[in-house]
Amino acid sequence: MQQDYLTLAIYPLVILGFSVFVLALAWVLRAKPPKSPVKQAPYECGIPTRGETWVRFRVAYYLYALVFVVFDVETIFLYPWAVALHRLGLFAYIEAILFILILLVGLGYAWKEGALEWK
């Protein structure tokens, strides 16, 4: 019994030690980048940058991205459900329908609030 706990305690330490060793070895053997000012420039094609290099994106892009992520995650959750639908039965079918309805209510709210309108 004590041997099992000892193995369980040593295993994470071995994994951590191996990970640190591999990362340190990669850091030692990596190619050293040249330290020239040209290489440190954000754009090195030979043409100096003019004006502000940081461009601000409009908030509308973020709202579309958030709505996309929500429905992308919904799709990820529904794939395993669709594969196992026959084994899960009616209760799982009702749960999935409720899940979709909750997301559709959220989509309706976002639409009503104007999150999907391009301004």
PDB file as gemmi writes it, atoms N, CA and C in Angstrom:
CRYST1    1.000    1.000    1.000  90.00  90.00  90.00 P 1                      
ATOM      1  N   MET A   1       0.826  -1.192   0.000  1.00  0.00           N  
ATOM      2  CA  MET A   1       0.000   0.000   0.000  1.00  0.00           C  
ATOM      3  C   MET A   1       0.873   1.259   0.000  1.00  0.00           C  
ATOM      4  N   GLN A   2       1.890   1.247   0.848  1.00  0.00           N  
ATOM      5  CA  GLN A   2       2.793   2.392   0.920  1.00  0.00           C  
ATOM      6  C   GLN A   2       3.565   2.558  -0.382  1.00  0.00           C  
ATOM      7  N   GLN A   3       3.892   1.450  -1.024  1.00  0.00           N  
ATOM      8  CA  GLN A   3       4.635   1.477  -2.284  1.00  0.00           C  
ATOM      9  C   GLN A   3       3.825   2.173  -3.375  1.00  0.00           C  
ATOM     10  N   ASP A   4       2.507   1.972  -3.393  1.00  0.00           N  
ATOM     11  CA  ASP A   4       1.655   2.608  -4.402  1.00  0.00           C  
ATOM     12  C   ASP A   4       1.672   4.127  -4.260  1.00  0.00           C  
ATOM     13  N   TYR A   5       1.608   4.610  -3.018  1.00  0.00           N  
ATOM     14  CA  TYR A   5       1.638   6.052  -2.801  1.00  0.00           C  
ATOM     15  C   TYR A   5       2.995   6.645  -3.153  1.00  0.00           C  
ATOM     16  N   LEU A   6       4.045   5.889  -2.892  1.00  0.00           N  
ATOM     17  CA  LEU A   6       5.386   6.360  -3.232  1.00  0.00           C  
ATOM     18  C   LEU A   6       5.535   6.495  -4.746  1.00  0.00           C  
ATOM     19  N   THR A   7       5.023   5.514  -5.475  1.00  0.00           N  
ATOM     20  CA  THR A   7       5.058   5.583  -6.939  1.00  0.00           C  
ATOM     21  C   THR A   7       4.241   6.766  -7.437  1.00  0.00           C  
ATOM     22  N   LEU A   8       3.091   6.969  -6.829  1.00  0.00           N  
ATOM     23  CA  LEU A   8       2.234   8.086  -7.225  1.00  0.00           C  
ATOM     24  C   LEU A   8       2.899   9.431  -6.929  1.00  0.00           C  
ATOM     25  N   ALA A   9       3.689   9.522  -5.886  1.00  0.00           N  
ATOM     26  CA  ALA A   9       4.376  10.768  -5.547  1.00  0.00           C  
ATOM     27  C   ALA A   9       5.602  10.995  -6.424  1.00  0.00           C  
ATOM     28  N   ILE A  10       6.292   9.928  -6.799  1.00  0.00           N  
ATOM     29  CA  ILE A  10       7.515  10.067  -7.594  1.00  0.00           C  
ATOM     30  C   ILE A  10       7.196  10.379  -9.053  1.00  0.00           C  
ATOM     31  N   TYR A  11       6.117   9.841  -9.568  1.00  0.00           N  
ATOM     32  CA  TYR A  11       5.777  10.004 -10.984  1.00  0.00           C  
ATOM     33  C   TYR A  11       5.679  11.477 -11.407  1.00  0.00           C  
ATOM     34  N   PRO A  12       4.943  12.355 -10.694  1.00  0.00           N  
ATOM     35  CA  PRO A  12       4.923  13.772 -11.108  1.00  0.00           C  
ATOM     36  C   PRO A  12       6.289  14.442 -11.010  1.00  0.00           C  
ATOM     37  N   LEU A  13       7.102  14.030 -10.043  1.00  0.00           N  
ATOM     38  CA  LEU A  13       8.439  14.616  -9.922  1.00  0.00           C  
ATOM     39  C   LEU A  13       9.320  14.230 -11.103  1.00  0.00           C  
ATOM     40  N   VAL A  14       9.212  12.992 -11.554  1.00  0.00           N  
ATOM     41  CA  VAL A  14       9.983  12.555 -12.721  1.00  0.00           C  
ATOM     42  C   VAL A  14       9.525  13.317 -13.961  1.00  0.00           C  
ATOM     43  N   ILE A  15       8.225  13.482 -14.117  1.00  0.00           N  
ATOM     44  CA  ILE A  15       7.699  14.222 -15.269  1.00  0.00           C  
ATOM     45  C   ILE A  15       8.176  15.669 -15.232  1.00  0.00           C  
ATOM     46  N   LEU A  16       8.090  16.305 -14.070  1.00  0.00           N  
ATOM     47  CA  LEU A  16       8.538  17.691 -13.943  1.00  0.00           C  
ATOM     48  C   LEU A  16      10.037  17.810 -14.218  1.00  0.00           C  
ATOM     49  N   GLY A  17      10.832  16.901 -13.675  1.00  0.00           N  
ATOM     50  CA  GLY A  17      12.276  16.936 -13.910  1.00  0.00           C  
ATOM     51  C   GLY A  17      12.621  16.738 -15.376  1.00  0.00           C  
ATOM     52  N   PHE A  18      11.952  15.794 -16.033  1.00  0.00           N  
ATOM     53  CA  PHE A  18      12.208  15.561 -17.451  1.00  0.00           C  
ATOM     54  C   PHE A  18      11.812  16.782 -18.281  1.00  0.00           C  
ATOM     55  N   SER A  19      10.682  17.404 -17.949  1.00  0.00           N  
ATOM     56  CA  SER A  19      10.243  18.591 -18.692  1.00  0.00           C  
ATOM     57  C   SER A  19      11.237  19.734 -18.541  1.00  0.00           C  
ATOM     58  N   VAL A  20      11.697  19.971 -17.328  1.00  0.00           N  
ATOM     59  CA  VAL A  20      12.681  21.033 -17.097  1.00  0.00           C  
ATOM     60  C   VAL A  20      13.980  20.716 -17.830  1.00  0.00           C  
ATOM     61  N   PHE A  21      14.404  19.457 -17.815  1.00  0.00           N  
ATOM     62  CA  PHE A  21      15.627  19.061 -18.511  1.00  0.00           C  
ATOM     63  C   PHE A  21      15.511  19.305 -20.014  1.00  0.00           C  
ATOM     64  N   VAL A  22      14.400  18.918 -20.621  1.00  0.00           N  
ATOM     65  CA  VAL A  22      14.224  19.094 -22.067  1.00  0.00           C  
ATOM     66  C   VAL A  22      14.175  20.577 -22.425  1.00  0.00           C  
ATOM     67  N   LEU A  23      13.478  21.383 -21.628  1.00  0.00           N  
ATOM     68  CA  LEU A  23      13.428  22.819 -21.909  1.00  0.00           C  
ATOM     69  C   LEU A  23      14.801  23.472 -21.754  1.00  0.00           C  
ATOM     70  N   ALA A  24      15.556  23.084 -20.732  1.00  0.00           N  
ATOM     71  CA  ALA A  24      16.899  23.639 -20.546  1.00  0.00           C  
ATOM     72  C   ALA A  24      17.821  23.219 -21.681  1.00  0.00           C  
ATOM     73  N   LEU A  25      17.720  21.970 -22.115  1.00  0.00           N  
ATOM     74  CA  LEU A  25      18.533  21.493 -23.228  1.00  0.00           C  
ATOM     75  C   LEU A  25      18.190  22.241 -24.517  1.00  0.00           C  
ATOM     76  N   ALA A  26      16.921  22.481 -24.754  1.00  0.00           N  
ATOM     77  CA  ALA A  26      16.516  23.236 -25.944  1.00  0.00           C  
ATOM     78  C   ALA A  26      17.024  24.669 -25.871  1.00  0.00           C  
ATOM     79  N   TRP A  27      17.034  25.275 -24.681  1.00  0.00           N  
ATOM     80  CA  TRP A  27      17.515  26.643 -24.542  1.00  0.00           C  
ATOM     81  C   TRP A  27      19.021  26.715 -24.788  1.00  0.00           C  
ATOM     82  N   VAL A  28      19.757  25.714 -24.331  1.00  0.00           N  
ATOM     83  CA  VAL A  28      21.214  25.699 -24.520  1.00  0.00           C  
ATOM     84  C   VAL A  28      21.568  25.459 -25.984  1.00  0.00           C  
ATOM     85  N   LEU A  29      20.858  24.577 -26.658  1.00  0.00           N  
ATOM     86  CA  LEU A  29      21.198  24.198 -28.027  1.00  0.00           C  
ATOM     87  C   LEU A  29      20.523  25.052 -29.098  1.00  0.00           C  
ATOM     88  N   ARG A  30      19.760  26.037 -28.720  1.00  0.00           N  
ATOM     89  CA  ARG A  30      19.036  26.844 -29.709  1.00  0.00           C  
ATOM     90  C   ARG A  30      19.992  27.685 -30.540  1.00  0.00           C  
ATOM     91  N   ALA A  31      19.519  28.100 -31.695  1.00  0.00           N  
ATOM     92  CA  ALA A  31      20.306  29.002 -32.538  1.00  0.00           C  
ATOM     93  C   ALA A  31      20.230  30.398 -31.935  1.00  0.00           C  
ATOM     94  N   LYS A  32      21.365  31.018 -31.793  1.00  0.00           N  
ATOM     95  CA  LYS A  32      21.413  32.356 -31.208  1.00  0.00           C  
ATOM     96  C   LYS A  32      21.064  33.391 -32.274  1.00  0.00           C  
ATOM     97  N   PRO A  33      20.047  34.212 -32.056  1.00  0.00           N  
ATOM     98  CA  PRO A  33      19.686  35.220 -33.054  1.00  0.00           C  
ATOM     99  C   PRO A  33      20.712  36.349 -33.078  1.00  0.00           C  
ATOM    100  N   PRO A  34      20.985  36.913 -34.249  1.00  0.00           N  
ATOM    101  CA  PRO A  34      21.921  38.040 -34.320  1.00  0.00           C  
ATOM    102  C   PRO A  34      21.330  39.268 -33.629  1.00  0.00           C  
ATOM    103  N   LYS A  35      22.193  40.062 -33.028  1.00  0.00           N  
ATOM    104  CA  LYS A  35      21.747  41.229 -32.274  1.00  0.00           C  
ATOM    105  C   LYS A  35      21.913  42.505 -33.080  1.00  0.00           C  
ATOM    106  N   SER A  36      21.471  42.528 -34.306  1.00  0.00           N  
ATOM    107  CA  SER A  36      21.614  43.730 -35.108  1.00  0.00           C  
ATOM    108  C   SER A  36      20.354  44.584 -34.986  1.00  0.00           C  
ATOM    109  N   PRO A  37      20.484  45.912 -35.065  1.00  0.00           N  
ATOM    110  CA  PRO A  37      19.306  46.775 -34.961  1.00  0.00           C  
ATOM    111  C   PRO A  37      18.316  46.551 -36.098  1.00  0.00           C  
ATOM    112  N   VAL A  38      18.811  46.118 -37.242  1.00  0.00           N  
ATOM    113  CA  VAL A  38      17.913  45.872 -38.369  1.00  0.00           C  
ATOM    114  C   VAL A  38      17.019  44.672 -38.064  1.00  0.00           C  
ATOM    115  N   LYS A  39      17.595  43.657 -37.453  1.00  0.00           N  
ATOM    116  CA  LYS A  39      16.813  42.472 -37.110  1.00  0.00           C  
ATOM    117  C   LYS A  39      15.808  42.763 -36.001  1.00  0.00           C  
ATOM    118  N   GLN A  40      16.069  43.769 -35.198  1.00  0.00           N  
ATOM    119  CA  GLN A  40      15.159  44.119 -34.118  1.00  0.00           C  
ATOM    120  C   GLN A  40      14.011  45.008 -34.586  1.00  0.00           C  
ATOM    121  N   ALA A  41      14.083  45.520 -35.801  1.00  0.00           N  
ATOM    122  CA  ALA A  41      13.026  46.384 -36.332  1.00  0.00           C  
ATOM    123  C   ALA A  41      11.768  45.555 -36.583  1.00  0.00           C  
ATOM    124  N   PRO A  42      10.584  46.165 -36.426  1.00  0.00           N  
ATOM    125  CA  PRO A  42       9.365  45.394 -36.618  1.00  0.00           C  
ATOM    126  C   PRO A  42       9.102  45.020 -38.074  1.00  0.00           C  
ATOM    127  N   TYR A  43       9.723  45.728 -39.008  1.00  0.00           N  
ATOM    128  CA  TYR A  43       9.470  45.472 -40.426  1.00  0.00           C  
ATOM    129  C   TYR A  43      10.797  45.612 -41.133  1.00  0.00           C  
ATOM    130  N   GLU A  44      11.347  44.530 -41.649  1.00  0.00           N  
ATOM    131  CA  GLU A  44      12.721  44.570 -42.127  1.00  0.00           C  
ATOM    132  C   GLU A  44      12.849  44.362 -43.630  1.00  0.00           C  
ATOM    133  N   CYS A  45      11.985  44.960 -44.441  1.00  0.00           N  
ATOM    134  CA  CYS A  45      12.103  44.769 -45.888  1.00  0.00           C  
ATOM    135  C   CYS A  45      12.965  45.854 -46.523  1.00  0.00           C  
ATOM    136  N   GLY A  46      13.445  46.788 -45.739  1.00  0.00           N  
ATOM    137  CA  GLY A  46      14.281  47.835 -46.283  1.00  0.00           C  
ATOM    138  C   GLY A  46      13.574  49.178 -46.337  1.00  0.00           C  
ATOM    139  N   ILE A  47      12.277  49.181 -46.203  1.00  0.00           N  
ATOM    140  CA  ILE A  47      11.510  50.429 -46.227  1.00  0.00           C  
ATOM    141  C   ILE A  47      11.169  50.793 -44.785  1.00  0.00           C  
ATOM    142  N   PRO A  48      11.582  51.978 -44.333  1.00  0.00           N  
ATOM    143  CA  PRO A  48      11.246  52.358 -42.962  1.00  0.00           C  
ATOM    144  C   PRO A  48       9.741  52.619 -42.823  1.00  0.00           C  
ATOM    145  N   THR A  49       9.235  52.341 -41.655  1.00  0.00           N  
ATOM    146  CA  THR A  49       7.804  52.550 -41.423  1.00  0.00           C  
ATOM    147  C   THR A  49       7.505  54.033 -41.301  1.00  0.00           C  
ATOM    148  N   ARG A  50       6.304  54.385 -41.739  1.00  0.00           N  
ATOM    149  CA  ARG A  50       5.851  55.771 -41.619  1.00  0.00           C  
ATOM    150  C   ARG A  50       4.579  55.794 -40.793  1.00  0.00           C  
ATOM    151  N   GLY A  51       4.471  56.776 -39.946  1.00  0.00           N  
ATOM    152  CA  GLY A  51       3.251  56.920 -39.160  1.00  0.00           C  
ATOM    153  C   GLY A  51       3.175  55.913 -38.025  1.00  0.00           C  
ATOM    154  N   GLU A  52       1.978  55.748 -37.547  1.00  0.00           N  
ATOM    155  CA  GLU A  52       1.728  54.834 -36.434  1.00  0.00           C  
ATOM    156  C   GLU A  52       1.657  53.399 -36.940  1.00  0.00           C  
ATOM    157  N   THR A  53       2.400  52.511 -36.305  1.00  0.00           N  
ATOM    158  CA  THR A  53       2.398  51.118 -36.755  1.00  0.00           C  
ATOM    159  C   THR A  53       1.302  50.297 -36.094  1.00  0.00           C  
ATOM    160  N   TRP A  54       0.771  50.753 -34.982  1.00  0.00           N  
ATOM    161  CA  TRP A  54      -0.314  50.039 -34.313  1.00  0.00           C  
ATOM    162  C   TRP A  54      -1.644  50.538 -34.841  1.00  0.00           C  
ATOM    163  N   VAL A  55      -2.461  49.626 -35.293  1.00  0.00           N  
ATOM    164  CA  VAL A  55      -3.774  49.972 -35.833  1.00  0.00           C  
ATOM    165  C   VAL A  55      -4.829  49.461 -34.866  1.00  0.00           C  
ATOM    166  N   ARG A  56      -5.774  50.313 -34.522  1.00  0.00           N  
ATOM    167  CA  ARG A  56      -6.847  49.896 -33.626  1.00  0.00           C  
ATOM    168  C   ARG A  56      -7.970  49.285 -34.446  1.00  0.00           C  
ATOM    169  N   PHE A  57      -8.462  48.156 -33.976  1.00  0.00           N  
ATOM    170  CA  PHE A  57      -9.598  47.515 -34.612  1.00  0.00           C  
ATOM    171  C   PHE A  57     -10.883  48.034 -33.990  1.00  0.00           C  
ATOM    172  N   ARG A  58     -11.906  48.090 -34.801  1.00  0.00           N  
ATOM    173  CA  ARG A  58     -13.194  48.534 -34.283  1.00  0.00           C  
ATOM    174  C   ARG A  58     -13.787  47.471 -33.368  1.00  0.00           C  
ATOM    175  N   VAL A  59     -14.614  47.901 -32.446  1.00  0.00           N  
ATOM    176  CA  VAL A  59     -15.227  46.994 -31.484  1.00  0.00           C  
ATOM    177  C   VAL A  59     -16.153  46.008 -32.181  1.00  0.00           C  
ATOM    178  N   ALA A  60     -16.694  46.370 -33.320  1.00  0.00           N  
ATOM    179  CA  ALA A  60     -17.612  45.479 -34.033  1.00  0.00           C  
ATOM    180  C   ALA A  60     -16.934  44.164 -34.394  1.00  0.00           C  
ATOM    181  N   TYR A  61     -15.658  44.185 -34.688  1.00  0.00           N  
ATOM    182  CA  TYR A  61     -14.943  42.945 -34.983  1.00  0.00           C  
ATOM    183  C   TYR A  61     -14.950  42.014 -33.772  1.00  0.00           C  
ATOM    184  N   TYR A  62     -14.755  42.576 -32.593  1.00  0.00           N  
ATOM    185  CA  TYR A  62     -14.718  41.759 -31.391  1.00  0.00           C  
ATOM    186  C   TYR A  62     -16.080  41.144 -31.096  1.00  0.00           C  
ATOM    187  N   LEU A  63     -17.147  41.895 -31.318  1.00  0.00           N  
ATOM    188  CA  LEU A  63     -18.480  41.349 -31.065  1.00  0.00           C  
ATOM    189  C   LEU A  63     -18.783  40.186 -31.995  1.00  0.00           C  
ATOM    190  N   TYR A  64     -18.426  40.323 -33.262  1.00  0.00           N  
ATOM    191  CA  TYR A  64     -18.606  39.210 -34.191  1.00  0.00           C  
ATOM    192  C   TYR A  64     -17.754  38.015 -33.770  1.00  0.00           C  
ATOM    193  N   ALA A  65     -16.549  38.280 -33.323  1.00  0.00           N  
ATOM    194  CA  ALA A  65     -15.668  37.190 -32.899  1.00  0.00           C  
ATOM    195  C   ALA A  65     -16.232  36.477 -31.675  1.00  0.00           C  
ATOM    196  N   LEU A  66     -16.791  37.219 -30.727  1.00  0.00           N  
ATOM    197  CA  LEU A  66     -17.369  36.591 -29.545  1.00  0.00           C  
ATOM    198  C   LEU A  66     -18.573  35.734 -29.893  1.00  0.00           C  
ATOM    199  N   VAL A  67     -19.431  36.231 -30.768  1.00  0.00           N  
ATOM    200  CA  VAL A  67     -20.591  35.441 -31.189  1.00  0.00           C  
ATOM    201  C   VAL A  67     -20.121  34.194 -31.927  1.00  0.00           C  
ATOM    202  N   PHE A  68     -19.100  34.327 -32.754  1.00  0.00           N  
ATOM    203  CA  PHE A  68     -18.555  33.168 -33.462  1.00  0.00           C  
ATOM    204  C   PHE A  68     -18.010  32.135 -32.484  1.00  0.00           C  
ATOM    205  N   VAL A  69     -17.275  32.577 -31.470  1.00  0.00           N  
ATOM    206  CA  VAL A  69     -16.695  31.644 -30.506  1.00  0.00           C  
ATOM    207  C   VAL A  69     -17.789  30.901 -29.746  1.00  0.00           C  
ATOM    208  N   VAL A  70     -18.851  31.598 -29.379  1.00  0.00           N  
ATOM    209  CA  VAL A  70     -19.949  30.946 -28.658  1.00  0.00           C  
ATOM    210  C   VAL A  70     -20.544  29.825 -29.494  1.00  0.00           C  
ATOM    211  N   PHE A  71     -20.813  30.088 -30.759  1.00  0.00           N  
ATOM    212  CA  PHE A  71     -21.439  29.062 -31.584  1.00  0.00           C  
ATOM    213  C   PHE A  71     -20.432  28.008 -32.042  1.00  0.00           C  
ATOM    214  N   ASP A  72     -19.168  28.342 -32.066  1.00  0.00           N  
ATOM    215  CA  ASP A  72     -18.148  27.342 -32.353  1.00  0.00           C  
ATOM    216  C   ASP A  72     -18.042  26.347 -31.199  1.00  0.00           C  
ATOM    217  N   VAL A  73     -18.083  26.841 -29.984  1.00  0.00           N  
ATOM    218  CA  VAL A  73     -18.059  25.967 -28.811  1.00  0.00           C  
ATOM    219  C   VAL A  73     -19.330  25.120 -28.766  1.00  0.00           C  
ATOM    220  N   GLU A  74     -20.447  25.702 -29.161  1.00  0.00           N  
ATOM    221  CA  GLU A  74     -21.690  24.925 -29.231  1.00  0.00           C  
ATOM    222  C   GLU A  74     -21.524  23.746 -30.184  1.00  0.00           C  
ATOM    223  N   THR A  75     -20.916  23.980 -31.321  1.00  0.00           N  
ATOM    224  CA  THR A  75     -20.702  22.910 -32.290  1.00  0.00           C  
ATOM    225  C   THR A  75     -19.794  21.826 -31.713  1.00  0.00           C  
ATOM    226  N   ILE A  76     -18.769  22.235 -30.987  1.00  0.00           N  
ATOM    227  CA  ILE A  76     -17.859  21.262 -30.378  1.00  0.00           C  
ATOM    228  C   ILE A  76     -18.595  20.402 -29.355  1.00  0.00           C  
ATOM    229  N   PHE A  77     -19.527  21.000 -28.607  1.00  0.00           N  
ATOM    230  CA  PHE A  77     -20.294  20.226 -27.636  1.00  0.00           C  
ATOM    231  C   PHE A  77     -21.318  19.311 -28.301  1.00  0.00           C  
ATOM    232  N   LEU A  78     -21.826  19.704 -29.448  1.00  0.00           N  
ATOM    233  CA  LEU A  78     -22.878  18.914 -30.084  1.00  0.00           C  
ATOM    234  C   LEU A  78     -22.346  17.734 -30.892  1.00  0.00           C  
ATOM    235  N   TYR A  79     -21.103  17.749 -31.326  1.00  0.00           N  
ATOM    236  CA  TYR A  79     -20.567  16.613 -32.087  1.00  0.00           C  
ATOM    237  C   TYR A  79     -20.568  15.308 -31.283  1.00  0.00           C  
ATOM    238  N   PRO A  80     -20.028  15.271 -30.070  1.00  0.00           N  
ATOM    239  CA  PRO A  80     -20.088  14.007 -29.319  1.00  0.00           C  
ATOM    240  C   PRO A  80     -21.524  13.582 -29.012  1.00  0.00           C  
ATOM    241  N   TRP A  81     -22.382  14.552 -28.763  1.00  0.00           N  
ATOM    242  CA  TRP A  81     -23.784  14.237 -28.512  1.00  0.00           C  
ATOM    243  C   TRP A  81     -24.407  13.572 -29.734  1.00  0.00           C  
ATOM    244  N   ALA A  82     -24.121  14.079 -30.914  1.00  0.00           N  
ATOM    245  CA  ALA A  82     -24.700  13.512 -32.131  1.00  0.00           C  
ATOM    246  C   ALA A  82     -24.181  12.103 -32.391  1.00  0.00           C  
ATOM    247  N   VAL A  83     -22.938  11.848 -32.041  1.00  0.00           N  
ATOM    248  CA  VAL A  83     -22.370  10.517 -32.261  1.00  0.00           C  
ATOM    249  C   VAL A  83     -23.022   9.492 -31.330  1.00  0.00           C  
ATOM    250  N   ALA A  84     -23.290   9.883 -30.094  1.00  0.00           N  
ATOM    251  CA  ALA A  84     -23.818   8.950 -29.099  1.00  0.00           C  
ATOM    252  C   ALA A  84     -25.318   9.101 -28.886  1.00  0.00           C  
ATOM    253  N   LEU A  85     -26.035   9.682 -29.810  1.00  0.00           N  
ATOM    254  CA  LEU A  85     -27.458   9.970 -29.621  1.00  0.00           C  
ATOM    255  C   LEU A  85     -28.277   8.706 -29.402  1.00  0.00           C  
ATOM    256  N   HIS A  86     -28.005   7.660 -30.140  1.00  0.00           N  
ATOM    257  CA  HIS A  86     -28.806   6.436 -30.026  1.00  0.00           C  
ATOM    258  C   HIS A  86     -28.625   5.767 -28.665  1.00  0.00           C  
ATOM    259  N   ARG A  87     -27.438   5.847 -28.096  1.00  0.00           N  
ATOM    260  CA  ARG A  87     -27.204   5.231 -26.788  1.00  0.00           C  
ATOM    261  C   ARG A  87     -27.720   6.089 -25.649  1.00  0.00           C  
ATOM    262  N   LEU A  88     -27.789   7.408 -25.841  1.00  0.00           N  
ATOM    263  CA  LEU A  88     -28.143   8.300 -24.743  1.00  0.00           C  
ATOM    264  C   LEU A  88     -29.645   8.357 -24.479  1.00  0.00           C  
ATOM    265  N   GLY A  89     -30.430   8.257 -25.500  1.00  0.00           N  
ATOM    266  CA  GLY A  89     -31.874   8.217 -25.303  1.00  0.00           C  
ATOM    267  C   GLY A  89     -32.535   9.580 -25.341  1.00  0.00           C  
ATOM    268  N   LEU A  90     -33.806   9.581 -24.922  1.00  0.00           N  
ATOM    269  CA  LEU A  90     -34.654  10.766 -25.031  1.00  0.00           C  
ATOM    270  C   LEU A  90     -34.203  11.891 -24.101  1.00  0.00           C  
ATOM    271  N   PHE A  91     -33.739  11.556 -22.901  1.00  0.00           N  
ATOM    272  CA  PHE A  91     -33.336  12.586 -21.950  1.00  0.00           C  
ATOM    273  C   PHE A  91     -32.187  13.436 -22.494  1.00  0.00           C  
ATOM    274  N   ALA A  92     -31.202  12.803 -23.098  1.00  0.00           N  
ATOM    275  CA  ALA A  92     -30.072  13.543 -23.673  1.00  0.00           C  
ATOM    276  C   ALA A  92     -30.529  14.382 -24.858  1.00  0.00           C  
ATOM    277  N   TYR A  93     -31.498  13.878 -25.607  1.00  0.00           N  
ATOM    278  CA  TYR A  93     -32.039  14.652 -26.735  1.00  0.00           C  
ATOM    279  C   TYR A  93     -32.708  15.928 -26.224  1.00  0.00           C  
ATOM    280  N   ILE A  94     -33.481  15.810 -25.159  1.00  0.00           N  
ATOM    281  CA  ILE A  94     -34.153  16.986 -24.583  1.00  0.00           C  
ATOM    282  C   ILE A  94     -33.122  17.959 -24.016  1.00  0.00           C  
ATOM    283  N   GLU A  95     -32.079  17.447 -23.375  1.00  0.00           N  
ATOM    284  CA  GLU A  95     -31.018  18.325 -22.859  1.00  0.00           C  
ATOM    285  C   GLU A  95     -30.336  19.097 -23.983  1.00  0.00           C  
ATOM    286  N   ALA A  96     -30.055  18.436 -25.093  1.00  0.00           N  
ATOM    287  CA  ALA A  96     -29.403  19.111 -26.219  1.00  0.00           C  
ATOM    288  C   ALA A  96     -30.318  20.167 -26.821  1.00  0.00           C  
ATOM    289  N   ILE A  97     -31.601  19.870 -26.913  1.00  0.00           N  
ATOM    290  CA  ILE A  97     -32.552  20.861 -27.433  1.00  0.00           C  
ATOM    291  C   ILE A  97     -32.596  22.075 -26.506  1.00  0.00           C  
ATOM    292  N   LEU A  98     -32.599  21.854 -25.192  1.00  0.00           N  
ATOM    293  CA  LEU A  98     -32.580  22.978 -24.248  1.00  0.00           C  
ATOM    294  C   LEU A  98     -31.289  23.783 -24.374  1.00  0.00           C  
ATOM    295  N   PHE A  99     -30.174  23.100 -24.581  1.00  0.00           N  
ATOM    296  CA  PHE A  99     -28.890  23.776 -24.771  1.00  0.00           C  
ATOM    297  C   PHE A  99     -28.938  24.675 -26.004  1.00  0.00           C  
ATOM    298  N   ILE A 100     -29.472  24.160 -27.086  1.00  0.00           N  
ATOM    299  CA  ILE A 100     -29.578  24.948 -28.321  1.00  0.00           C  
ATOM    300  C   ILE A 100     -30.542  26.111 -28.127  1.00  0.00           C  
ATOM    301  N   LEU A 101     -31.650  25.881 -27.427  1.00  0.00           N  
ATOM    302  CA  LEU A 101     -32.617  26.958 -27.192  1.00  0.00           C  
ATOM    303  C   LEU A 101     -32.010  28.081 -26.352  1.00  0.00           C  
ATOM    304  N   ILE A 102     -31.223  27.733 -25.345  1.00  0.00           N  
ATOM    305  CA  ILE A 102     -30.569  28.764 -24.525  1.00  0.00           C  
ATOM    306  C   ILE A 102     -29.619  29.595 -25.384  1.00  0.00           C  
ATOM    307  N   LEU A 103     -28.869  28.946 -26.266  1.00  0.00           N  
ATOM    308  CA  LEU A 103     -27.965  29.691 -27.144  1.00  0.00           C  
ATOM    309  C   LEU A 103     -28.738  30.541 -28.150  1.00  0.00           C  
ATOM    310  N   LEU A 104     -29.869  30.047 -28.620  1.00  0.00           N  
ATOM    311  CA  LEU A 104     -30.681  30.848 -29.541  1.00  0.00           C  
ATOM    312  C   LEU A 104     -31.288  32.057 -28.838  1.00  0.00           C  
ATOM    313  N   VAL A 105     -31.638  31.912 -27.569  1.00  0.00           N  
ATOM    314  CA  VAL A 105     -32.115  33.069 -26.801  1.00  0.00           C  
ATOM    315  C   VAL A 105     -30.993  34.100 -26.686  1.00  0.00           C  
ATOM    316  N   GLY A 106     -29.764  33.642 -26.441  1.00  0.00           N  
ATOM    317  CA  GLY A 106     -28.618  34.558 -26.397  1.00  0.00           C  
ATOM    318  C   GLY A 106     -28.379  35.236 -27.728  1.00  0.00           C  
ATOM    319  N   LEU A 107     -28.527  34.484 -28.820  1.00  0.00           N  
ATOM    320  CA  LEU A 107     -28.380  35.080 -30.149  1.00  0.00           C  
ATOM    321  C   LEU A 107     -29.463  36.115 -30.401  1.00  0.00           C  
ATOM    322  N   GLY A 108     -30.690  35.806 -30.001  1.00  0.00           N  
ATOM    323  CA  GLY A 108     -31.779  36.778 -30.152  1.00  0.00           C  
ATOM    324  C   GLY A 108     -31.523  38.039 -29.351  1.00  0.00           C  
ATOM    325  N   TYR A 109     -30.998  37.890 -28.149  1.00  0.00           N  
ATOM    326  CA  TYR A 109     -30.674  39.055 -27.328  1.00  0.00           C  
ATOM    327  C   TYR A 109     -29.576  39.893 -27.980  1.00  0.00           C  
ATOM    328  N   ALA A 110     -28.533  39.230 -28.485  1.00  0.00           N  
ATOM    329  CA  ALA A 110     -27.450  39.964 -29.154  1.00  0.00           C  
ATOM    330  C   ALA A 110     -27.976  40.675 -30.391  1.00  0.00           C  
ATOM    331  N   TRP A 111     -28.871  40.041 -31.102  1.00  0.00           N  
ATOM    332  CA  TRP A 111     -29.460  40.654 -32.291  1.00  0.00           C  
ATOM    333  C   TRP A 111     -30.315  41.858 -31.908  1.00  0.00           C  
ATOM    334  N   LYS A 112     -31.114  41.704 -30.845  1.00  0.00           N  
ATOM    335  CA  LYS A 112     -31.985  42.795 -30.393  1.00  0.00           C  
ATOM    336  C   LYS A 112     -31.174  43.997 -29.902  1.00  0.00           C  
ATOM    337  N   GLU A 113     -30.050  43.724 -29.260  1.00  0.00           N  
ATOM    338  CA  GLU A 113     -29.212  44.803 -28.744  1.00  0.00           C  
ATOM    339  C   GLU A 113     -28.356  45.453 -29.828  1.00  0.00           C  
ATOM    340  N   GLY A 114     -28.362  44.896 -31.036  1.00  0.00           N  
ATOM    341  CA  GLY A 114     -27.622  45.492 -32.139  1.00  0.00           C  
ATOM    342  C   GLY A 114     -26.183  45.031 -32.247  1.00  0.00           C  
ATOM    343  N   ALA A 115     -25.832  43.928 -31.595  1.00  0.00           N  
ATOM    344  CA  ALA A 115     -24.453  43.449 -31.648  1.00  0.00           C  
ATOM    345  C   ALA A 115     -24.096  42.904 -33.020  1.00  0.00           C  
ATOM    346  N   LEU A 116     -25.084  42.546 -33.820  1.00  0.00           N  
ATOM    347  CA  LEU A 116     -24.819  41.963 -35.131  1.00  0.00           C  
ATOM    348  C   LEU A 116     -24.964  42.970 -36.264  1.00  0.00           C  
ATOM    349  N   GLU A 117     -25.243  44.206 -35.933  1.00  0.00           N  
ATOM    350  CA  GLU A 117     -25.385  45.243 -36.962  1.00  0.00           C  
ATOM    351  C   GLU A 117     -24.052  45.955 -37.150  1.00  0.00           C  
ATOM    352  N   TRP A 118     -23.684  46.144 -38.390  1.00  0.00           N  
ATOM    353  CA  TRP A 118     -22.434  46.825 -38.704  1.00  0.00           C  
ATOM    354  C   TRP A 118     -22.677  48.323 -38.693  1.00  0.00           C  
ATOM    355  N   LYS A 119     -21.960  49.030 -37.831  1.00  0.00           N  
ATOM    356  CA  LYS A 119     -22.170  50.480 -37.704  1.00  0.00           C  
ATOM    357  C   LYS A 119     -20.984  51.233 -38.237  1.00  0.00           C  
TER     358      LYS A 119                                                      
END                                                                             
